[in-house]
Amino acid sequence: TETGGLVTASASAELPTEFALEQNSPNPIRTGEATIEFALPEDARVRLVVYDVMGRAVASVVDGTYPAGYHRATVDTQGLASGTYIYRIEAGDFVATRRMTVVR
């Protein structure tokens, strides 16, 4: 399912020095959406996908090439059942995962 959106925002004029994937906010998610922030020290092809605990992709949040900087993606969680989900970012050689919880 293709969901979510991306807002690119630079918190300052300085670029990040390393790749980073932040914890979603809010967590747990009680509303219909959450924000995931990530940092890119260089331009990179980025994929950010949400998986259920069985390893099935349930939302493709980001899929494209993005410039170096600080970025914020919005995840639409309206169609997700209560439970724990894993989100994974792949940006260049950088790969990271974090957990998020949806509470209905």
C-alpha positions in Angstrom: 0.0 0.0 0.0 1.4 3.4 -1.0 0.8 5.9 1.9 2.5 8.7 3.6 4.1 11.9 2.4 7.4 13.7 2.7 8.2 17.2 3.8 11.8 18.2 3.3 12.9 20.7 5.9 16.4 21.9 6.9 16.6 22.6 10.7 19.7 24.7 10.0 22.0 25.7 7.3 24.4 23.0 8.3 24.2 19.5 6.8 24.2 16.4 9.0 27.5 14.7 9.3 26.0 11.2 9.4 23.0 9.2 8.3 20.3 8.9 11.0 16.8 7.5 11.5 14.9 9.0 14.4 12.1 7.5 16.6 8.6 8.3 15.2 6.5 10.9 17.0 4.2 10.3 18.6 5.0 6.9 19.9 2.6 5.1 20.7 0.5 6.4 17.8 -3.1 7.1 19.0 -4.0 9.5 16.1 -4.1 8.7 12.3 -0.5 9.7 11.5 3.0 9.8 12.8 6.2 11.7 11.8 9.5 10.0 11.1 12.6 12.2 10.7 15.8 11.2 9.0 19.1 12.8 8.1 21.2 12.4 5.0 24.9 13.7 4.9 24.8 13.4 1.1 22.3 13.0 -1.7 20.9 9.4 -1.5 18.3 7.1 -2.9 16.0 6.5 0.1 13.5 3.8 0.8 11.5 4.0 4.0 9.0 1.1 4.5 6.8 0.0 7.4 6.5 -3.7 8.1 4.2 -5.7 10.3 5.6 -8.2 12.8 5.3 -11.0 10.2 7.7 -9.0 7.9 5.0 -7.9 5.4 5.4 -4.4 4.0 2.3 -2.5 5.0 3.3 1.1 3.9 5.8 2.5 1.5 6.5 5.9 3.0 9.5 7.2 1.0 10.9 5.9 -2.2 13.1 8.2 -4.2 16.3 10.3 -4.4 16.6 13.0 -1.8 19.2 15.7 -1.2 21.5 15.9 1.8 19.8 17.5 4.8 17.2 16.8 7.4 13.9 15.3 6.3 10.5 14.5 7.8 8.1 11.9 6.5 4.5 11.5 7.5 3.1 8.0 7.9 -0.7 7.5 7.5 -1.6 4.9 10.1 -5.4 5.0 9.6 -5.5 1.5 8.0 -3.2 -0.1 10.5 -4.5 -2.3 13.3 -3.3 -1.9 16.9 0.1 -3.5 17.4 3.8 -3.1 16.9 5.4 -2.3 13.5 8.9 -2.0 12.3 10.1 0.7 10.0 13.3 0.4 8.0 15.3 3.0 6.0 17.7 2.2 3.3 19.8 5.2 2.2 22.9 4.5 0.2 24.8 1.9 2.3 23.0 3.0 5.5 20.3 0.7 6.8 18.4 1.2 10.1 15.2 0.0 11.8 13.1 1.2 14.6 9.8 0.1 16.2 6.6 2.0 16.4 3.3 1.1 18.2 -0.2 1.8 17.0 -2.9 2.0 19.7 -6.6 2.2 18.8 
